[in-house]
Amino acid sequence: MTQHNNDMPTAPWAQPAAPAGHPPNGKKGWSRRRKIVVGGVAAFVILGGIGAAMGGSDTETKEVNAAPGSVSAPTPVEQAAAEQATVAQAPAPAAQVVDTTATEAPSPAPEEAPAAPTLTSSQRNAVRAGETYLDMMGMSKQGLIRQLSSDAGDGFSVQDATVAVNHIEQQGDVDWNEEAVQAGQTYLDMMGMSRSGLIQQLTSDAGDQFTLEQATYAADQLGV
């Protein structure tokens, strides 16, 4: 026979569930919190409407500002780019032409060489005779004038003989140093002569009448 233990604790009686819409037992504030929650939802809906209204107002303002014909102040970057474009499109200054005709002095005309004197018929003949002597033998300037003007020679006047020899010299047809060498060679071919004797013969008034420099040049070239 089963014995019941009276010492075992008995389970408390389960309380029936509270009906819907009523707060549980001992919770009197449920109705108040519900009102607060409902009130909060209503306030969120109201604030959302106000925000939508304000958002619409901002959108309209942006649309008005972006509408054609509206003028907005340029930014510093846009202003700098506009200035650079203006400078690049500006035409380059025209080159200045300096008129130098008033300041430059006219260049002097080149000097013309003096015209050669006109030779008389006698002087032209003296030139031809002098060139013949120079082709045959070595002669000094003074010796050639003497030969052309001598009564025992060609008999030209001293003036015509001097003009003829100067004309030959100006034409560059004679080298008096080489004429001294040629005269000295003639003497050495005919006879033996010392250096001093050759120089004396070439410079003597009774001889060839070369200058001392010309006679020395000849002796050096001939090796005496």
Buried (B, 14 or more C-beta within 10 A) or exposed (E): EEEEEEEEEEEEEEEEEEEEEEBEEEEEEEEEEEEEEEEEEEEEEEEEEEEEEEEEEEEEEEEEEEEEEEEEEEEEEEEEEEEEEEEEEEEEEEEEEEEEEEEEEEEEEEEEEEEEEEBEEBBBBBBEBBBEBBEEEBBBBBBBBBBBBEEEBBEBEEEBBBBBBBBBBEEEEBEBBBBBBBBBBEBBEEEEBEBEBBBEBBBEEEBBBBBEEBBBBBBEBBEB
